[in-house]
């Protein structure tokens, strides 16, 4: 089981991401953040390029929902 959280500070605008799982080194595959853009958390068994791609799309103006 994997638990993930992504949050944004209303005061500073900074993002944070945390992932907890029984799988070793899960954060290396599931937690992504980029200053001025946002943060993304994917599930433990996933394509590791999804987080990078999501940040690229957000950097180009796409919303998190898109």
QUIGI-V244623 format. One record per pair of residues at least 24 apart in sequence whose C-alpha atoms are under 6 Angstrom apart, sorted by the first residue. I is the first residue (numbers start at 1). J is the second residue. D is the distance in whole Angstrom. If there is no record, write none. Layout:
# QUIGI-V244623
i:I j:J d:D
i:I j:J d:D
This chain:
# QUIGI-V244623
none
